[in-house]
Every structure is written in structure tokens, then in C-alpha cells.
Amino acid sequence: MQASSHSPTSQQVYCLVLTTTATAQEAQNLAQGIVEARLGACVQIQPIQSIYRWQGRLCNETEFRLTVKAPQARYEALERFIRAHHSYETPEIVQIPISAGSAAYLQWLDETTQGGPDEPEPEGQFALP
């Protein structure tokens, strides 16, 4: 039997948001804050090796990539949250649209990020654990 999939409609659009941190602890704190604020349904953390130029020099650093699964409607608040709680001067914050996915998973994503007691506070009022 084939699993049911769902193509988002104009009212149900989802995305992956990527960012990186310098430490595992910062990644953990940021991920927990995002999920508690219901800005993302799930955040995955992976150690990665990044090679990039910063302020004229070549850098080769271990970082931690956060992949956030979120409704498109939460993107602006999610970006503000990341900027407000990130240690980098210029953090990576990129959005990748989700064109389709498991209907059950996308329904869970919607339910997990809607209202409730963990509704995000007004802009600038986010708190990390």
C-alpha cells in the first residue's frame, strides 16, 4: 500500500529553515526555544564541518546545523527569534520550501505549531531556557 502524500495548498505552505551555531549547547538551546515557542514543529541538530570566508580569512570550523520544520506562516517570527538569540553577527538563516510531504506528517506539523499555552509572545519577548 502506498503512503498518502500531500501537496501544500496556498493556505498550507511549509518550509525547512536552516541555521548553524558554533556549539552544541547553543544549538540545543535555540532548538528548544523554537519548539517551545511553537515556531517550528521539530528541529534536528547535526554536527557539520564548514569551510567559508569571513572578514577576509578562510575558516574551517566545526558547527552545528539546525533544520527546522515549520509552516511558512511562522517564518518571519522564526527568523526574528533566531536573530535575537544567535551568537553570530551574521547567522545563516535560509528557507527551503517543502513542495510535498506525508499528509499525516504535515497535519502533525500544523497541529504542533498552532496556538496553545506556548503561543509565542510579541516580537522581542522571546526567552530561551
Backbone as CSV, one residue per row, in Angstrom:
resi,resn,N_x,N_y,N_z,CA_x,CA_y,CA_z,C_x,C_y,C_z
1,MET,0.847,-1.178,0.000,0.000,0.000,0.000,0.893,1.241,0.000
2,GLN,0.537,2.205,-0.786,1.320,3.426,-0.909,0.891,4.448,0.143
3,ALA,1.869,5.114,0.734,1.576,6.143,1.741,0.964,7.356,1.072
4,SER,0.032,7.961,1.756,-0.618,9.164,1.254,0.344,10.339,1.332
5,SER,0.395,11.138,0.265,1.218,12.345,0.317,0.331,13.543,0.063
6,HIS,0.859,14.681,0.385,0.069,15.903,0.349,0.896,17.008,-0.285
7,SER,0.325,17.674,-1.268,0.958,18.863,-1.831,0.335,20.061,-1.153
8,PRO,1.153,20.913,-0.523,0.596,22.063,0.185,-0.221,22.964,-0.732
9,THR,-1.316,23.472,-0.203,-2.111,24.451,-0.932,-1.595,25.829,-0.578
10,SER,-2.191,26.870,-1.164,-1.754,28.230,-0.860,-1.976,28.561,0.613
11,GLN,-2.907,27.870,1.276,-3.158,28.122,2.694,-2.300,27.235,3.591
12,GLN,-1.753,26.167,3.049,-0.933,25.245,3.828,0.424,25.126,3.160
13,VAL,1.326,26.016,3.506,2.657,26.001,2.927,3.650,25.766,4.058
14,TYR,4.607,24.914,3.797,5.577,24.523,4.807,6.987,24.788,4.306
15,CYS,7.939,24.824,5.238,9.319,25.076,4.842,10.287,24.432,5.820
16,LEU,11.516,24.282,5.349,12.643,23.946,6.202,13.426,25.233,6.376
17,VAL,13.870,25.511,7.573,14.709,26.676,7.827,16.012,26.154,8.407
18,LEU,17.125,26.566,7.796,18.441,26.123,8.224,19.190,27.258,8.897
19,THR,19.900,26.919,9.955,20.832,27.844,10.587,21.949,27.000,11.181
20,THR,23.057,27.639,11.541,24.164,26.938,12.173,24.579,27.679,13.434
21,THR,25.168,26.932,14.366,25.698,27.526,15.592,27.126,27.029,15.804
22,ALA,27.845,27.704,16.680,29.234,27.342,16.962,29.355,26.192,17.955
23,THR,28.344,26.025,18.815,28.434,24.986,19.850,27.170,24.134,19.893
24,ALA,27.338,22.928,20.410,26.191,22.033,20.576,25.207,22.609,21.587
25,GLN,25.708,23.249,22.638,24.827,23.818,23.660,23.969,24.942,23.089
26,GLU,24.572,25.820,22.271,23.784,26.888,21.647,22.730,26.289,20.724
27,ALA,23.095,25.252,19.981,22.132,24.591,19.090,20.975,24.007,19.896
28,GLN,21.294,23.351,20.997,20.270,22.750,21.855,19.338,23.822,22.420
29,ASN,19.902,24.912,22.933,19.094,25.996,23.498,18.198,26.633,22.446
30,LEU,18.757,26.888,21.264,17.989,27.507,20.188,16.858,26.581,19.746
31,ALA,17.167,25.295,19.559,16.154,24.320,19.134,15.023,24.220,20.155
32,GLN,15.381,24.142,21.417,14.358,24.034,22.460,13.481,25.282,22.486
33,GLY,14.077,26.455,22.362,13.305,27.694,22.346,12.355,27.768,21.164
34,ILE,12.812,27.318,20.004,11.983,27.330,18.791,10.761,26.431,18.966
35,VAL,10.974,25.219,19.474,9.864,24.279,19.640,8.929,24.742,20.757
36,GLU,9.486,25.223,21.862,8.636,25.708,22.952,7.774,26.889,22.522
37,ALA,8.309,27.747,21.657,7.554,28.902,21.165,6.612,28.532,20.023
38,ARG,6.615,27.252,19.625,5.770,26.754,18.531,6.077,27.423,17.191
39,LEU,7.317,27.848,17.020,7.742,28.432,15.748,8.147,27.345,14.765
40,GLY,8.440,26.175,15.257,8.766,25.015,14.447,8.260,23.778,15.158
41,ALA,7.874,22.768,14.386,7.351,21.532,14.975,8.474,20.623,15.445
42,CYS,9.590,20.672,14.746,10.707,19.779,15.025,11.986,20.475,14.587
43,VAL,13.043,20.301,15.360,14.355,20.828,14.983,15.355,19.685,15.093
44,GLN,16.054,19.423,14.011,17.103,18.411,14.020,18.451,19.120,14.119
45,ILE,19.365,18.542,14.881,20.696,19.116,15.077,21.726,18.112,14.573
46,GLN,22.631,18.601,13.712,23.672,17.743,13.155,25.018,18.447,13.251
47,PRO,26.083,17.746,13.667,27.414,18.345,13.593,27.871,18.368,12.134
48,ILE,28.493,19.455,11.727,28.970,19.601,10.347,30.338,20.278,10.353
49,GLN,31.024,20.217,9.241,32.277,20.938,9.044,32.001,22.012,8.001
50,SER,32.273,23.265,8.323,32.011,24.381,7.407,33.321,25.035,6.996
51,ILE,33.463,25.271,5.706,34.610,25.998,5.161,34.047,27.224,4.471
52,TYR,34.492,28.407,4.888,33.924,29.659,4.387,34.917,30.799,4.577
53,ARG,34.643,31.911,3.924,35.433,33.125,4.122,34.676,34.036,5.069
54,TRP,35.385,34.603,6.035,34.786,35.568,6.952,35.813,36.648,7.235
55,GLN,35.442,37.883,6.937,36.282,39.053,7.151,37.679,38.858,6.565
56,GLY,37.697,38.362,5.322,38.935,38.237,4.562,39.786,37.019,4.856
57,ARG,39.351,36.161,5.755,40.176,34.979,6.006,39.375,33.700,5.780
58,LEU,40.085,32.655,5.420,39.475,31.350,5.178,39.308,30.634,6.516
59,CYS,38.101,30.176,6.786,37.791,29.498,8.048,37.405,28.049,7.773
60,ASN,37.766,27.175,8.679,37.398,25.764,8.621,36.978,25.398,10.039
61,GLU,35.670,25.319,10.274,35.140,25.200,11.632,34.128,24.062,11.755
62,THR,34.094,23.462,12.923,33.003,22.557,13.272,31.835,23.426,13.713
63,GLU,30.662,23.167,13.154,29.444,23.884,13.530,28.341,22.851,13.738
64,PHE,27.194,23.354,14.132,26.024,22.506,14.339,24.877,23.077,13.518
65,ARG,24.367,22.257,12.575,23.278,22.693,11.702,21.946,22.357,12.355
66,LEU,21.072,23.355,12.392,19.700,23.152,12.844,18.807,23.158,11.616
67,THR,17.979,22.142,11.480,16.981,22.071,10.423,15.625,22.142,11.108
68,VAL,14.907,23.228,10.850,13.615,23.476,11.484,12.515,23.162,10.483
69,LYS,11.517,22.379,10.879,10.336,22.123,10.048,9.238,23.034,10.552
70,ALA,8.719,23.892,9.665,7.785,24.928,10.116,6.769,25.281,9.041
71,PRO,5.631,25.831,9.462,4.702,26.407,8.489,5.302,27.708,7.954
72,GLN,5.093,27.968,6.696,5.571,29.207,6.081,5.088,30.426,6.867
73,ALA,3.882,30.363,7.390,3.309,31.497,8.125,4.124,31.854,9.366
74,ARG,4.934,30.937,9.874,5.759,31.191,11.066,7.159,31.695,10.717
75,TYR,7.503,31.768,9.418,8.883,32.076,9.035,9.386,33.410,9.595
76,GLU,8.645,34.485,9.440,9.141,35.794,9.888,9.402,35.807,11.389
77,ALA,8.498,35.237,12.173,8.695,35.172,13.625,9.881,34.267,13.963
78,LEU,10.037,33.184,13.218,11.158,32.274,13.428,12.480,32.977,13.128
79,GLU,12.537,33.712,12.031,13.760,34.450,11.692,14.095,35.469,12.788
80,ARG,13.092,36.199,13.273,13.329,37.163,14.362,13.862,36.458,15.607
81,PHE,13.279,35.311,15.920,13.707,34.550,17.090,15.170,34.141,16.954
82,ILE,15.525,33.602,15.792,16.910,33.169,15.576,17.857,34.358,15.699
83,ARG,17.542,35.466,15.032,18.409,36.654,15.105,18.567,37.142,16.548
84,ALA,17.490,37.136,17.310,17.516,37.654,18.683,18.326,36.772,19.632
85,HIS,18.458,35.484,19.319,19.094,34.554,20.249,20.375,33.920,19.722
86,HIS,20.861,34.395,18.604,22.034,33.791,17.976,23.300,34.535,18.362
87,SER,24.394,33.804,18.518,25.666,34.427,18.896,26.428,35.000,17.701
88,TYR,26.094,34.575,16.476,26.818,35.060,15.298,26.357,36.457,14.909
89,GLU,27.291,37.248,14.428,26.977,38.581,13.903,26.068,38.471,12.677
90,THR,26.369,37.513,11.813,25.585,37.286,10.594,25.234,35.800,10.511
91,PRO,24.196,35.371,11.224,23.870,33.939,11.192,23.279,33.518,9.846
92,GLU,23.580,32.292,9.475,22.910,31.698,8.315,21.457,31.479,8.704
93,ILE,20.547,32.031,7.914,19.120,31.741,8.068,18.586,31.617,6.648
94,VAL,18.359,30.388,6.208,17.844,30.167,4.862,16.590,29.313,4.941
95,GLN,15.695,29.572,4.017,14.416,28.875,3.973,14.345,28.044,2.704
96,ILE,13.892,26.809,2.833,13.699,25.912,1.692,12.232,25.494,1.694
97,PRO,11.485,25.808,0.634,10.072,25.416,0.588,9.918,23.893,0.552
98,ILE,8.886,23.393,1.188,8.517,21.979,1.112,7.409,21.886,0.071
99,SER,7.673,21.185,-1.022,6.691,21.121,-2.109,5.654,20.022,-1.898
100,ALA,5.981,19.003,-1.116,5.036,17.918,-0.835,5.558,17.133,0.355
101,GLY,4.670,16.349,0.957,5.078,15.522,2.088,3.943,14.632,2.535
102,SER,4.229,13.774,3.474,3.231,12.878,4.040,2.098,13.702,4.639
103,ALA,0.876,13.385,4.262,-0.285,14.136,4.760,-0.348,14.098,6.283
104,ALA,-0.085,12.942,6.866,-0.140,12.818,8.326,0.947,13.665,8.988
105,TYR,2.143,13.679,8.409,3.240,14.470,8.977,2.933,15.962,8.891
106,LEU,2.450,16.410,7.743,2.144,17.835,7.580,0.993,18.254,8.491
107,GLN,0.035,17.360,8.719,-1.045,17.659,9.661,-0.469,17.806,11.069
108,TRP,0.437,16.905,11.445,1.095,16.995,12.754,1.876,18.304,12.866
109,LEU,2.572,18.687,11.791,3.332,19.937,11.785,2.397,21.116,12.056
110,ASP,1.240,21.129,11.396,0.251,22.191,11.630,-0.213,22.208,13.083
111,GLU,-0.625,21.046,13.573,-1.177,20.960,14.927,-0.153,21.354,15.986
112,THR,1.091,20.979,15.777,2.149,21.231,16.749,2.538,22.702,16.831
113,THR,2.321,23.443,15.779,2.741,24.851,15.761,1.577,25.823,15.925
114,GLN,0.382,25.318,16.197,-0.773,26.203,16.387,-0.957,26.548,17.846
115,GLY,-1.354,27.795,18.095,-1.789,28.314,19.389,-1.369,27.559,20.622
116,GLY,-2.220,27.572,21.620,-1.975,26.850,22.847,-1.170,27.633,23.863
117,PRO,-0.828,26.983,24.967,-0.151,27.672,26.063,1.245,28.157,25.711
118,ASP,1.854,27.593,24.666,3.200,28.008,24.282,3.192,29.023,23.149
119,GLU,2.063,29.678,22.909,1.968,30.678,21.845,3.086,31.704,22.025
120,PRO,3.818,32.047,20.948,4.917,32.997,21.084,4.446,34.340,21.626
121,GLU,5.284,34.952,22.422,4.990,36.287,22.932,5.242,37.295,21.822
122,PRO,4.800,38.536,21.985,5.026,39.546,20.959,6.506,39.687,20.625
123,GLU,6.777,40.218,19.435,8.140,40.386,18.935,9.061,40.954,20.010
124,GLY,10.247,40.352,20.096,11.237,40.835,21.038,11.072,40.291,22.442
125,GLN,10.049,39.488,22.696,9.787,38.995,24.046,10.089,37.503,24.192
126,PHE,10.836,36.922,23.255,11.144,35.504,23.327,12.195,35.259,24.401
127,ALA,12.098,34.139,25.065,13.085,33.785,26.083,13.580,32.369,25.843
128,LEU,14.862,32.173,25.967,15.438,30.840,25.853,15.533,30.213,27.227
129,PRO,15.526,28.879,27.261,15.656,28.187,28.551,16.994,28.486,29.198
